[in-house]
């Protein structure tokens, strides 16, 4: 029996990863027929109905999950989300209308290239309630901060100052990042940021070091040193150029003097020859 339930659970997970929500619902209902107290099946059904925009059934299955586990945070957070949407009279958009990623390695951590970040200055509760785990969101530079916005350009929150400053620097250097919703409630939103491309100017620096502030000081210092070195080289070139001009002027003057001396000698010789002819 347990093997059969596990097999059904694996199939249901695969269906969800492929956004086959109706198939996932059918499989999880079969699991409940075999194991009526399966909290995982209740949570999976709530999630599937939520993705389909069926708030009523989603809320019901999350309530059933709470009967088994009254402290279940997933069920509580999603019921709170559904209550917000119900008050606003809104429906969650179906997956086809927004970019949503679901895969086993979606939030795989790669040292220096990924970072989970908790947003600050969160947006409106109804916007946050629409967010889905795996949803791709956008980074937008706003003054000295990086804002996170959904596909409709609605404000979600912004990155903390240290991360904002660093990523703005990297983005201006033509680096590219993918940002994904990892967790979302009306009180907290976490995003998972992945480096996709490193800009040439920052190719020797990692996107997410352990100590961002100290490393940023090092980058800025190195960049300023590089710019100063370039300026020194340019000034040196200018000095060399001026020296060369001076040398050319002197050479031209010497040639001119030599030519003038030659011309005077030539004229003197002609005059002497004329005098001899007259004699």
HELIX and SHEET records of a PDB file:
HELIX    1   1 UNK A    2  UNK A   17  1                                  16    
HELIX    2   2 UNK A   21  UNK A   34  1                                  14    
HELIX    3   3 UNK A   39  UNK A   51  1                                  13    
HELIX    4   4 UNK A   55  UNK A   68  1                                  14    
HELIX    5   5 UNK A   73  UNK A   88  1                                  16    
HELIX    6   6 UNK A   95  UNK A   97  5                                   3    
HELIX    7   7 UNK A  125  UNK A  129  1                                   5    
HELIX    8   8 UNK A  161  UNK A  172  1                                  12    
HELIX    9   9 UNK A  200  UNK A  202  5                                   3    
HELIX   10  10 UNK A  212  UNK A  278  1                                  67    
SHEET    1   A 6 UNK A 114  UNK A 118  0                                        
SHEET    2   A 6 UNK A 189  UNK A 197 -1                                        
SHEET    3   A 6 UNK A 176  UNK A 184 -1                                        
SHEET    4   A 6 UNK A 136  UNK A 142 -1                                        
SHEET    5   A 6 UNK A 145  UNK A 149 -1                                        
SHEET    6   A 6 UNK A 155  UNK A 158 -1                                        
END                                                                             
